Amino acid sequence: MRGTWGLGLAMGIVLAMQLPALGTLGMRVSDLEKTYPWETGPEGTRLYHLGDAFFSPLIAEGRMVGAIAELPAGSDAEAVLALVSRMTEGLRQAPVAEHGAIAENTWERVTPDYRAAVRSENGKVFVLVQETRDSSAENLPPVPNTVEDPFYRAQNDLEILQMALEAYRARHFYRYPEVRNLDALIQALQRAEVLPDGFRLQAPVTAFGVSRSRYQISVQAGGRSLSIREPERFDPFWVYWQIRPYP
């Protein structure tokens, strides 16, 4: 009996070590569908359910390196923190910077392993979580002034712009606005009410391209280059058979 119990315990420990932690950034794409219930959208996209929230993963090299999540209407700061903590299990949580207010769309948390920011719209709360794994984050001052620092200001502006682009895509048959310059993009996103009025990207733009299926926007700030681009979306070919025709 002891031998059987000991073997069972050992097997349980091995299996537990092999299973990915729920919500941990860095999870393999192949493990997402085994861990979360999901539903199929046009173009083979997937929305994964995590409790009362659902998220769309940002994929790089077959791994989830970030996600844009949506919480139910009326979610408060406690719900946002709970979601961020669950999606970053196993990563370092001690923030090197945390500032702003969720109600004002200015809240942001930066740790050595991830960054998280929020944006509310019509009562709903959208959360952008991105893996950083940047050792340089450990050398940041405890609470940097992100409003005055051009690099962090540009980083925050790009994150807001990326969340607006993904929100626009979700509402417009999974297509981005087809525009030729930044001013036209901001106008399109503001008309769609996914970008706050008065928003402007203060850092100089070094590269710009937005089409119906993809985008890449780069800026120069604080002597460093920053970019955003459409997330990779991985799905097997058979998923495309489920796409419904556009109206």
DOMARMAR-26595 format. One line per field, with one value per residue (C-alpha): residue number from 1; residue in three letters; y, z, x. Coordinates in nm, 3 decimals. Layout:
BEGIN
num: [NUM,...]
residuo: [ALA,...]
v: [Y,...]
w: [Z,...]
u: [X,...]
END
This chain:
BEGIN
num: [1,2,3,4,5,6,7,8,9,10,11,12,13,14,15,16,17,18,19,20,21,22,23,24,25,26,27,28,29,30,31,32,33,34,35,36,37,38,39,40,41,42,43,44,45,46,47,48,49,50,51,52,53,54,55,56,57,58,59,60,61,62,63,64,65,66,67,68,69,70,71,72,73,74,75,76,77,78,79,80,81,82,83,84,85,86,87,88,89,90,91,92,93,94,95,96,97,98,99,100,101,102,103,104,105,106,107,108,109,110,111,112,113,114,115,116,117,118,119,120,121,122,123,124,125,126,127,128,129,130,131,132,133,134,135,136,137,138,139,140,141,142,143,144,145,146,147,148,149,150,151,152,153,154,155,156,157,158,159,160,161,162,163,164,165,166,167,168,169,170,171,172,173,174,175,176,177,178,179,180,181,182,183,184,185,186,187,188,189,190,191,192,193,194,195,196,197,198,199,200,201,202,203,204,205,206,207,208,209,210,211,212,213,214,215,216,217,218,219,220,221,222,223,224,225,226,227,228,229,230,231,232,233,234,235,236,237,238,239,240,241,242,243,244,245,246,247]
residuo: [MET,ARG,GLY,THR,TRP,GLY,LEU,GLY,LEU,ALA,MET,GLY,ILE,VAL,LEU,ALA,MET,GLN,LEU,PRO,ALA,LEU,GLY,THR,LEU,GLY,MET,ARG,VAL,SER,ASP,LEU,GLU,LYS,THR,TYR,PRO,TRP,GLU,THR,GLY,PRO,GLU,GLY,THR,ARG,LEU,TYR,HIS,LEU,GLY,ASP,ALA,PHE,PHE,SER,PRO,LEU,ILE,ALA,GLU,GLY,ARG,MET,VAL,GLY,ALA,ILE,ALA,GLU,LEU,PRO,ALA,GLY,SER,ASP,ALA,GLU,ALA,VAL,LEU,ALA,LEU,VAL,SER,ARG,MET,THR,GLU,GLY,LEU,ARG,GLN,ALA,PRO,VAL,ALA,GLU,HIS,GLY,ALA,ILE,ALA,GLU,ASN,THR,TRP,GLU,ARG,VAL,THR,PRO,ASP,TYR,ARG,ALA,ALA,VAL,ARG,SER,GLU,ASN,GLY,LYS,VAL,PHE,VAL,LEU,VAL,GLN,GLU,THR,ARG,ASP,SER,SER,ALA,GLU,ASN,LEU,PRO,PRO,VAL,PRO,ASN,THR,VAL,GLU,ASP,PRO,PHE,TYR,ARG,ALA,GLN,ASN,ASP,LEU,GLU,ILE,LEU,GLN,MET,ALA,LEU,GLU,ALA,TYR,ARG,ALA,ARG,HIS,PHE,TYR,ARG,TYR,PRO,GLU,VAL,ARG,ASN,LEU,ASP,ALA,LEU,ILE,GLN,ALA,LEU,GLN,ARG,ALA,GLU,VAL,LEU,PRO,ASP,GLY,PHE,ARG,LEU,GLN,ALA,PRO,VAL,THR,ALA,PHE,GLY,VAL,SER,ARG,SER,ARG,TYR,GLN,ILE,SER,VAL,GLN,ALA,GLY,GLY,ARG,SER,LEU,SER,ILE,ARG,GLU,PRO,GLU,ARG,PHE,ASP,PRO,PHE,TRP,VAL,TYR,TRP,GLN,ILE,ARG,PRO,TYR,PRO]
v: [0.000,0.243,0.168,0.231,0.554,0.674,0.598,0.779,1.085,1.090,1.068,1.348,1.573,1.503,1.579,1.897,2.015,1.955,2.141,2.514,2.752,2.901,3.232,3.241,3.448,3.236,2.948,2.756,2.811,2.436,2.446,2.734,2.529,2.255,2.500,2.744,2.714,2.919,3.031,3.087,3.421,3.530,3.475,3.184,3.408,3.271,3.427,3.235,3.248,3.306,3.321,3.617,3.766,3.663,3.739,3.740,3.624,3.804,3.534,3.533,3.224,2.995,3.144,3.376,3.685,3.907,3.937,4.187,4.092,4.226,4.232,4.257,4.599,4.754,4.568,4.753,4.788,4.471,4.270,4.413,4.328,3.976,3.920,4.055,3.840,3.530,3.591,3.643,3.352,3.243,3.583,3.839,4.058,4.325,4.643,4.877,5.124,5.147,5.462,5.613,5.536,5.272,5.505,5.762,5.513,5.596,5.292,5.098,4.840,4.753,4.460,4.300,4.035,4.209,4.532,4.585,4.879,4.938,5.127,5.158,5.209,5.225,5.065,4.775,4.742,4.628,4.511,4.485,4.252,4.206,3.997,4.200,3.972,4.279,4.277,4.650,4.700,4.603,4.911,5.155,5.404,5.290,5.517,5.689,5.993,5.849,6.174,6.365,6.088,6.084,5.711,5.598,5.855,5.722,5.364,5.442,5.623,5.330,5.085,5.298,5.314,4.938,4.866,5.105,4.931,4.588,4.722,4.872,4.542,4.349,4.583,4.607,4.249,4.188,4.458,4.750,5.096,5.142,5.481,5.648,5.856,5.892,6.183,5.982,5.683,5.887,6.040,5.698,5.552,5.852,5.835,5.469,5.580,5.346,5.619,5.899,6.246,6.465,6.171,6.247,6.064,6.311,6.112,6.154,5.871,5.691,5.424,5.400,5.145,5.046,4.828,4.616,4.313,4.452,4.750,4.864,5.198,5.299,5.608,5.748,5.864,5.918,5.801,5.463,5.313,5.168,4.984,4.819,4.576,4.342,4.032,3.698,3.480,3.107,2.861,2.531,2.545,2.371,2.665,2.876,2.655,2.795,3.154,3.302,3.517,3.890,4.074]
w: [0.000,0.086,-0.239,-0.437,-0.249,-0.295,-0.669,-0.709,-0.523,-0.736,-1.058,-0.937,-0.867,-1.210,-1.384,-1.181,-1.282,-1.648,-1.647,-1.726,-1.453,-1.531,-1.706,-1.705,-1.983,-2.181,-2.226,-2.551,-2.804,-2.812,-2.438,-2.456,-2.600,-2.344,-2.055,-2.142,-2.309,-2.629,-2.911,-3.277,-3.453,-3.814,-3.965,-3.730,-3.426,-3.082,-2.767,-2.454,-2.142,-1.802,-1.535,-1.609,-1.847,-2.189,-2.369,-2.709,-2.688,-2.841,-2.991,-3.076,-3.175,-3.065,-2.715,-2.552,-2.478,-2.398,-2.410,-2.443,-2.196,-2.143,-1.804,-1.756,-1.732,-1.390,-1.298,-1.033,-0.950,-0.740,-1.038,-1.262,-1.011,-0.968,-1.345,-1.390,-1.104,-1.249,-1.598,-1.466,-1.224,-1.190,-1.288,-1.055,-0.907,-0.712,-0.916,-1.008,-1.116,-1.044,-1.099,-1.229,-1.177,-1.352,-1.377,-1.559,-1.801,-1.660,-1.442,-1.525,-1.349,-1.449,-1.302,-1.420,-1.604,-1.735,-1.795,-1.751,-1.843,-1.854,-2.059,-1.983,-2.249,-2.200,-1.858,-1.984,-1.878,-2.120,-1.984,-2.185,-2.033,-2.198,-2.107,-2.085,-1.933,-1.943,-1.680,-1.729,-1.561,-1.231,-1.253,-1.291,-1.009,-0.771,-0.919,-1.239,-1.354,-1.669,-1.758,-1.789,-1.919,-2.302,-2.333,-2.084,-2.213,-2.567,-2.442,-2.269,-2.575,-2.802,-2.569,-2.572,-2.951,-2.978,-2.754,-2.964,-3.286,-3.150,-3.019,-3.363,-3.532,-3.307,-3.404,-3.777,-3.905,-3.783,-4.003,-3.906,-4.051,-4.383,-4.348,-4.484,-4.190,-3.815,-3.818,-4.031,-3.798,-3.485,-3.650,-3.754,-3.405,-3.238,-3.473,-3.373,-3.007,-2.919,-2.861,-2.601,-2.736,-2.735,-2.769,-2.956,-3.004,-2.895,-2.997,-3.359,-3.586,-3.772,-3.947,-4.016,-4.194,-4.128,-4.363,-4.316,-4.199,-4.028,-3.879,-3.764,-3.601,-3.473,-3.281,-3.142,-2.781,-2.527,-2.775,-2.811,-3.072,-2.983,-3.208,-3.203,-3.461,-3.506,-3.284,-3.442,-3.461,-3.476,-3.556,-3.746,-4.103,-4.024,-3.812,-4.126,-4.243,-3.956,-4.073,-4.158,-4.474,-4.422,-4.462]
u: [0.000,0.277,0.452,0.133,0.060,0.416,0.411,0.080,0.211,0.526,0.324,0.099,0.396,0.546,0.217,0.171,0.517,0.436,0.104,0.123,0.013,-0.327,-0.292,0.086,0.238,0.480,0.236,0.271,-0.007,-0.070,-0.150,-0.399,-0.686,-0.620,-0.635,-0.913,-1.254,-1.261,-1.482,-1.399,-1.426,-1.373,-1.030,-0.972,-0.925,-0.995,-1.131,-1.031,-1.248,-1.092,-1.361,-1.587,-1.330,-1.209,-0.885,-0.721,-0.358,-0.061,0.161,0.531,0.729,0.448,0.419,0.169,0.375,0.078,-0.297,-0.578,-0.849,-1.200,-1.368,-1.747,-1.907,-1.872,-1.552,-1.352,-0.983,-0.991,-1.117,-0.844,-0.571,-0.710,-0.709,-0.356,-0.228,-0.390,-0.255,0.098,0.125,0.484,0.624,0.780,0.507,0.697,0.637,0.921,0.653,0.282,0.082,-0.240,-0.607,-0.815,-1.116,-0.902,-0.741,-0.398,-0.328,-0.013,0.201,0.557,0.750,1.076,0.868,0.556,0.369,-0.006,-0.228,-0.603,-0.857,-1.228,-1.494,-1.870,-1.835,-1.623,-1.261,-0.990,-0.655,-0.335,-0.076,0.265,0.567,0.889,1.154,1.375,1.646,1.690,1.352,1.513,1.733,1.446,1.378,1.102,0.833,0.946,0.754,0.604,0.433,0.759,0.983,0.945,1.019,0.754,0.506,0.550,0.525,0.196,0.060,0.146,-0.028,-0.344,-0.325,-0.281,-0.579,-0.788,-0.681,-0.775,-1.108,-1.179,-1.095,-1.333,-1.619,-1.551,-1.559,-1.204,-1.052,-0.830,-0.900,-0.725,-0.550,-0.238,-0.114,-0.135,-0.382,-0.628,-0.587,-0.660,-0.966,-1.098,-1.047,-1.210,-1.510,-1.544,-1.531,-1.246,-0.986,-1.020,-1.091,-0.782,-0.544,-0.224,0.104,0.370,0.679,0.796,0.679,0.959,0.750,0.378,0.165,-0.197,-0.399,-0.709,-0.515,-0.206,-0.030,0.312,0.380,0.724,0.833,1.156,1.157,1.431,1.693,1.517,1.286,0.945,0.701,0.361,0.230,-0.064,-0.044,0.031,-0.276,-0.220,-0.496,-0.510,-0.639,-0.967,-1.080,-1.116,-1.402,-1.607,-1.581,-1.916,-1.946,-1.935,-2.267]
END
